[in-house]
């Protein structure tokens, strides 16, 4: 009985820790992904003609729409 109680408490603590970590790192991962998209899109966009290039705000909006 005592072994089972320790296991159940450890399992509950683990589940709570995983839940908290996913809430904390979710926004961090999303912001890193958006930044990487912006850098990549700007790099690809720099090879286009001057008339076809997007502004910084357009690139940011495009990446945010694609990621979310």
ROSEBA-459041 format. One line per 3 residues: for each residue x, y, z of N, C-alpha, C. Coordinates in steps of 0.2 Angstrom, whole numbers, plus 5000, padded with zeros to 4 digits. Layout:
<nodes>
X,Y,Z,X,Y,Z,X,Y,Z | ...
</nodes>
This chain:
<nodes>
5004,4994,5000,5000,5000,5000,5004,5006,5000 | 5010,5006,5004,5014,5012,5004,5018,5013,4998 | 5020,5008,4994,5023,5009,4988,5018,5012,4983
5012,5009,4983,5007,5012,4978,5006,5019,4979 | 5006,5021,4986,5004,5028,4987,5010,5033,4985 | 5016,5031,4986,5022,5034,4983,5022,5035,4976
5020,5029,4972,5020,5029,4965,5014,5034,4963 | 5009,5034,4966,5003,5039,4964,5005,5046,4965 | 5008,5047,4970,5010,5054,4972,5015,5057,4967
5020,5052,4965,5025,5054,4960,5022,5055,4953 | 5017,5051,4952,5014,5051,4945,5010,5058,4945 | 5007,5060,4950,5003,5066,4950,5008,5072,4949
5013,5072,4953,5018,5077,4953,5021,5078,4946 | 5022,5072,4943,5025,5072,4936,5020,5075,4931 | 5014,5073,4931,5009,5076,4927,5008,5084,4928
5008,5086,4934,5007,5093,4935,5014,5097,4932 | 5019,5094,4933,5026,5097,4931,5025,5097,4923 | 5023,5092,4920,5022,5092,4912,5017,5098,4910
5012,5098,4914,5007,5103,4912,5010,5110,4912 | 5013,5112,4918,5016,5118,4919,5021,5120,4914 | 5025,5115,4912,5031,5116,4907,5028,5117,4900
5023,5114,4898,5020,5115,4892,5016,5122,4891 | 5013,5124,4897,5011,5131,4897,5016,5136,4896 | 5022,5135,4900,5027,5140,4900,5031,5140,4893
5032,5135,4890,5036,5134,4884,5033,5135,4878 | 5026,5135,4878,5022,5135,4872,5023,5142,4868 | 5023,5148,4872,5024,5154,4869,5031,5155,4867
5036,5152,4870,5043,5153,4869,5044,5150,4862 | 5041,5144,4861,5043,5140,4855,5039,5144,4849 | 5033,5146,4850,5030,5150,4845,5034,5156,4843
5036,5160,4847,5040,5166,4846,5046,5164,4842 | 5050,5159,4844,5056,5157,4840,5054,5155,4833 | 5049,5151,4832,5047,5149,4826,5045,5155,4821
5042,5160,4824,5040,5166,4820,5046,5169,4818 | 5051,5170,4823,5057,5174,4821,5061,5170,4816 | 5061,5164,4816,5065,5160,4811,5061,5161,4804
5055,5161,4804,5051,5162,4798,5052,5168,4795 | 5052,5173,4799,5054,5180,4797,5061,5181,4794 | 5065,5178,4797,5072,5178,4794,5073,5174,4787
5070,5168,4787,5070,5165,4781,5066,5168,4775 | 5060,5171,4777,5056,5174,4772,5060,5181,4769 | 5063,5184,4774,5067,5190,4772,5073,5188,4767
5076,5183,4769,5081,5181,4765,5079,5179,4758 | 5074,5175,4757,5071,5173,4751,5068,5179,4747 | 5066,5184,4751,5063,5190,4748,5068,5195,4745
5074,5194,4748,5080,5199,4746,5082,5197,4739 | 5080,5191,4737,5083,5189,4730,5078,5191,4724 | 5072,5194,4726,5067,5196,4722,5068,5203,4719
5065,5205,4714,5065,5212,4711,5062,5217,4717 | 5064,5223,4716,5062,5228,4721,5055,5229,4721 | 5051,5228,4715,5044,5229,4715,5040,5223,4718
5043,5217,4719,5040,5212,4721,5042,5210,4729 | 5046,5214,4732,5048,5213,4739,5042,5215,4743 | 5042,5212,4749,5037,5213,4754,5040,5218,4760
5036,5222,4763,5039,5226,4769,5040,5221,4775 | 5043,5224,4780,5044,5220,4786,5037,5218,4789 | 5033,5223,4789,5026,5221,4792,5022,5216,4789
5023,5216,4782,5020,5211,4778,5023,5204,4779 | 5029,5204,4780,5033,5198,4781,5031,5195,4788 | 5030,5199,4793,5029,5197,4800,5021,5195,4800
5017,5198,4797,5010,5196,4796,5009,5189,4793 | 5013,5188,4787,5013,5182,4784,5015,5176,4788 | 5020,5177,4792,5023,5172,4796,5018,5170,4802
5016,5176,4805,5011,5175,4810,5005,5171,4808 | 5002,5172,4802,4997,5169,4800,4998,5162,4798 | 5004,5160,4795,5006,5154,4794,5007,5149,4800
5010,5152,4805,5012,5148,4811,5006,5147,4815 | 5001,5152,4816,4995,5151,4820,4990,5148,4816
</nodes>
